[in-house]
Amino acid sequence: MEKYFNGSDMLLCVGTKAVGHSTGHTTTFNNETKDHTVKAPASATASDALYKEKNVTSKSVTIKSDGLVYCGESETTFAELLKAYANNEPIEVKCYERDKATKPYLKGKFIISSLERNDPANDDSTWSVNLENTGAVTFDFTATAITDGVTA
């Protein structure tokens, strides 16, 4: 089936429950690289020597999520995020498409690097959290896990 995916169908799970009343999340995949500048072989042109070679030295994943504070929340609450922050312990995180919780396309241990709550006068209370991986993150590239149907 060809279609555009709706962001509302992409869920973030912290611990054993999806993050409640989330208004969105962004996942960023980073590669740290190292440059190698070497003299081009004698057979190469002078302009070939201007290009650097790179290799990946480390990887990281960061996730930023935002949401509304909701009294009576049945999924992961701001209070649970605050408790995880206070405990200074890695937490299990998964990203998956709605109705595919058993087939996350991303999972791993993450640390809460920042947690913010905003309580403006006469407006909704909101929260935002930043998560950074600690250790390896696993990916499932099968069509049953990742939404665009591409396999690696």
C-alpha positions as CSV (number, residue, x, y, z in Angstrom):
1,M,0.0,0.0,0.0
2,E,1.3,3.4,-0.9
3,K,0.5,6.3,1.5
4,Y,1.9,9.0,3.6
5,F,2.4,8.2,7.2
6,N,0.6,10.1,9.9
7,G,2.8,11.2,12.8
8,S,0.1,10.4,15.2
9,D,0.6,6.7,14.4
10,M,4.3,6.8,15.4
11,L,4.6,6.2,19.2
12,L,7.4,6.6,21.7
13,C,7.4,4.2,24.6
14,V,9.4,4.9,27.8
15,G,9.5,1.9,30.1
16,T,6.5,-0.3,29.5
17,K,4.0,2.3,28.4
18,A,3.7,4.8,25.5
19,V,4.3,8.4,26.4
20,G,0.9,9.9,27.2
21,H,-0.7,12.9,25.6
22,S,2.4,13.4,23.5
23,T,2.1,16.2,20.9
24,G,5.1,14.9,19.0
25,H,8.6,13.4,19.1
26,T,11.7,13.8,17.0
27,T,14.4,11.2,16.7
28,T,17.9,12.3,15.6
29,F,20.6,9.8,14.4
30,N,24.1,11.1,14.7
31,N,27.5,9.9,13.4
32,E,30.7,11.3,14.9
33,T,33.4,11.2,12.2
34,K,37.1,11.6,11.9
35,D,38.8,13.3,9.0
36,H,41.8,11.7,7.3
37,T,43.8,14.1,5.1
38,V,46.5,12.2,3.2
39,K,48.7,13.0,0.2
40,A,47.1,11.9,-3.0
41,P,49.0,9.2,-4.9
42,A,51.4,10.4,-7.5
43,S,49.0,9.2,-10.2
44,A,46.1,11.4,-8.9
45,T,45.5,15.0,-9.9
46,A,46.4,17.8,-7.5
47,S,42.7,18.5,-6.9
48,D,42.2,15.0,-5.6
49,A,44.3,15.9,-2.7
50,L,41.8,18.5,-1.6
51,Y,39.2,15.9,-0.6
52,K,39.2,14.5,2.9
53,E,38.3,10.9,3.7
54,K,36.1,10.3,6.7
55,N,35.2,7.3,8.9
56,V,32.6,6.9,11.6
57,T,34.1,6.8,15.1
58,S,30.9,6.7,17.2
59,K,27.1,6.8,16.9
60,S,24.4,8.4,19.0
61,V,20.6,8.7,19.0
62,T,18.7,11.5,20.7
63,I,14.9,11.7,21.0
64,K,13.0,14.9,21.9
65,S,9.4,14.6,22.9
66,D,6.7,17.1,23.9
67,G,3.3,16.7,25.4
68,L,0.5,18.0,27.5
69,V,0.2,17.4,31.2
70,Y,-3.0,15.4,31.7
71,C,-4.7,14.6,35.0
72,G,-5.8,10.9,34.9
73,E,-3.2,9.8,32.4
74,S,-3.1,6.0,31.8
75,E,0.2,6.0,29.9
76,T,3.6,7.4,30.8
77,T,3.1,10.6,32.8
78,F,5.2,13.6,33.5
79,A,5.5,12.4,37.1
80,E,7.0,9.1,35.8
81,L,9.4,10.9,33.6
82,L,10.4,13.1,36.6
83,K,11.0,9.9,38.7
84,A,13.1,8.4,35.9
85,Y,15.1,11.6,35.7
86,A,15.6,11.7,39.5
87,N,16.8,8.1,39.6
88,N,19.7,8.8,37.2
89,E,19.2,5.3,35.7
90,P,19.0,4.3,32.1
91,I,15.4,3.6,30.9
92,E,14.2,1.3,28.2
93,V,12.9,3.3,25.2
94,K,11.1,2.0,22.0
95,C,9.8,3.7,18.9
96,Y,7.1,1.9,17.0
97,E,4.1,2.3,14.7
98,R,0.7,2.2,16.4
99,D,-0.5,-1.5,16.7
100,K,3.1,-2.7,16.3
101,A,4.4,-2.4,19.9
102,T,5.9,-5.9,19.7
103,K,7.9,-4.9,16.6
104,P,9.6,-1.6,17.5
105,Y,11.9,-0.2,14.7
106,L,14.2,1.3,17.4
107,K,14.9,0.2,21.0
108,G,17.6,0.7,23.6
109,K,18.6,2.2,26.9
110,F,18.4,6.0,27.2
111,I,19.2,8.6,29.8
112,I,17.0,11.6,30.4
113,S,19.4,14.5,29.7
114,S,16.8,17.2,30.3
115,L,13.1,17.4,31.4
116,E,11.1,20.6,31.3
117,R,7.6,21.5,32.4
118,N,5.9,24.7,31.4
119,D,2.9,26.0,33.4
120,P,1.8,29.3,31.8
121,A,-1.2,31.3,33.2
122,N,-4.5,30.5,31.5
123,D,-3.0,27.9,29.1
124,D,-2.2,24.2,29.0
125,S,0.7,22.9,31.1
126,T,3.2,21.2,28.8
127,W,6.3,19.1,29.2
128,S,9.3,18.2,27.0
129,V,12.0,15.6,27.5
130,N,15.3,15.0,25.8
131,L,16.7,11.4,25.8
132,E,20.2,10.3,24.9
133,N,21.2,6.7,24.2
134,T,23.5,4.9,26.5
135,G,25.0,1.8,24.8
136,A,23.9,0.2,21.6
137,V,20.6,0.9,20.0
138,T,19.0,-1.8,17.9
139,F,17.0,-1.3,14.7
140,D,14.6,-3.5,12.9
141,F,14.5,-2.7,9.2
142,T,11.9,-5.2,8.3
143,A,8.7,-4.0,6.7
144,T,6.7,-5.2,9.7
145,A,8.7,-2.8,12.0
146,I,9.7,0.2,9.9
147,T,6.9,2.0,8.2
148,D,8.1,2.7,4.7
149,G,8.5,-0.9,3.8
150,V,12.2,-0.6,3.0
151,T,14.4,-3.5,4.1
152,A,18.1,-3.1,4.7
